Amino acid sequence: MSRPQRETTASLRSLLPFVTPPGLGSEGAYVGRDLCGLPFFYDPLRLYLKPELGVTDPNVIVLGEIGKGKSALVKCLARRLSVFGYQTLYVDPKGETAALAKAFGVSALRPTPGGGVCLNPLDAAASAAEREQLLETILEVLLARPLHMAERRELNEVVRSLPASPTLGDCGELSKATRAEELALAFWHLVHGPAAGIFDGPTTEAINFDAPLVALDLSGLLRAATGDHLHSLVLGLAAQALCGVIQRKRRRRLFVLDEAWFLLHQPATASWLQRQWKLARALGVANVAVLHRLSDLDAAGASAPLARGLVSDTQTKIVFSQPVAEATVLQAWLGLNEVEVDCVLGLPRGWALWMVGEHRFVVELEVQAAERALIDTDQAMRPDTPMKAPIPKRKAQR
């Protein structure tokens, strides 16, 4: 008969992963309970201020298959962190934020041609260099190639001729006078194409950018803008316009980019997103990128190294259930060991592996009764689907 063995929790961590990790503390928004049944709290900016946790940035990546809980988590965090003074800026390409906006006492903004909502992405570009960099990104997406040296010179001339508070409409007018015909045609398509009247004028003054939630419902606009490159451009322009809000007034913010794959699979927009990620600490914002699978980024061609760098630099990664085919990619991109991979492949809906710095937790999101209507568009969290689901004991087959 074996004798009882007494060990410290530091030793037991290697035998019982996810069961005896050091906690993050009790500060921040309540998320749910971990495998021990202990409450789990999260506040991205507060954790950054705790050097003992080794979290070097407040940014977040949320991964998960459709219906596993990632959108529900983001919406619940937006609601719960608002109690701690957070504002949420939400770029919503699927049109799933109407109920969330209503709970905040506002309406989701739905920019459509002729709809009366205009967002000027140049608001966030204060200097000539920033304007030129943004316009170069826009043109490279529209042209699906890098600019030639002669085109860069022409673009520089356009930027130097802009008025004090420029719009993309001004850029389109000035580009007609340049010798770079392709630039002029690209600007014409932007100003007169599917997004006409939305990004080419001054920002609509009636928009309340001080509201606790500013949600941009881009679903109607994306249906009109066919093609992945135009989807990337629309999402990028909307996100850039909201960056102007971030720079105008400092406060705690979540900046949510749903379907961030569209930005990461284009080299120009991936570079832009990487720059915004690096500004998070200076601006006091926690950027949240919501993705389905890392294999989408692995197949992104020229932008794959940029995407890999952004994922590597992000200190908080929240991984909901993934398909078995993702096992190798999860190991390569996130550095998961076999135990962690098997855990992720077998997670029930509502459960996620939280990677916060060097710490690992398996946590179940607890949706409150008042929140169910806010996340009703997420199949995994509908009222007729029980949230409680035990962690499977069998090892996932690969």
C-alpha positions, 0 to 999 in steps of 0.5 A: 500500500502506497504512502501518502505524499505531500508536495507543494503546489509548485511541484504539483503543477507539472502533474496537474496542468491547469489545476494548480496554476498561480491565479491572476487575482480577483481584480477586474471582470468576472469571467467564470470558473476554472477547472478547480471551480475557482472564480476567474477574473480578467482586466487586460490593462490592469494585468499589464501593470502587474510585472510579476505576471510577465504580461508585456502588452494588453492585446488579446487574440480570441480563437474559436470555431463557429458556435464555440463561444468566442463572440459571447466572451467578447460581448460579455467582457465588453459589458462587464468591463464597462463597470470598470470604466472601459469603453468598447469600440466594436468593428462588426462585419457580421451585424451581430451587435444590435442587442449589445448596443441596445443594452448600452442604451445606444444603436449600432452604426450602420454605414451604407451609401447614402445612409448619413453616416460618414467616417473619415479615416484621416482623422487619426493621421495627424502628420503628413507622414501618417497620412502618406502611410495610410494612403499608401496602405489604401492604394496597395490594397486597391491595386493589389501590389506595392507602389512603384517609386514614381507612384510614391513620389506622386502620392507624396505630392498629393499629401503635401497639397492636402488641406489642414483637415483632409478627407479621402475625397480631397485625395481623389480630387488632387490625384486627378492632377497627378501623372500616375493614372493608376493612382487616380483610378484607384482613388476614383473607385474608392470614392465612387465605388461600393463605399461611396459617401462613407469614408470620403468626407468629414466624420458625421458630427452627430455620432456620439463617440463618448458612448460606452459602446461604439459599434460599427455594423458593416454587414450591409456595406460588406455585402455590397463590396464584393471581393476579399481585398475590398472587405479588407479595405472596408474593415481597415478604413472603419478601424482606422476611423475609430483610431481617431476616437482613441487618439482624441481622448485617452480612456480605458478601451477595448478595441474589438476587430471581429473577423480580423482575418480579412485584415491579416491576409493582406500584407498592407492591412496586416502591416497597419494592424501590427502598427496599431498593436504596438501603440496599445500601451501608449494609448491605453487600449486593449486590442482584441482580434477575433479569429476562427483558425490559425490555418487561415493565417498560415495560408495567407501568403506574403502576409503570413510572417506579419500575422505570425509576428502579431500573434507571437507578440500578443500576450493574451490568447484565448483559445476555444475548441479547435478542429483536429486538423489544427493541431500542428498549426496550434503547436507551431504558432502558439507553442502549445505542448501535447497536453495543451493541444489535446485539451483544446481539441476536446473543449466543450462549448463555452470553455477556453484555454487562456494563455496569459503571459506564461500562465495557463488556465482552462476557464468556463464562461458563465453567461448571466441571465441578463446577458443571454439576449445580448449574445443570442446570435451565437449558436453556442450560447443560446438559452436552449443550449446548456452552458454547463458541460464537463471537460471530456476525460478521453484524450482527443484523437489526432 
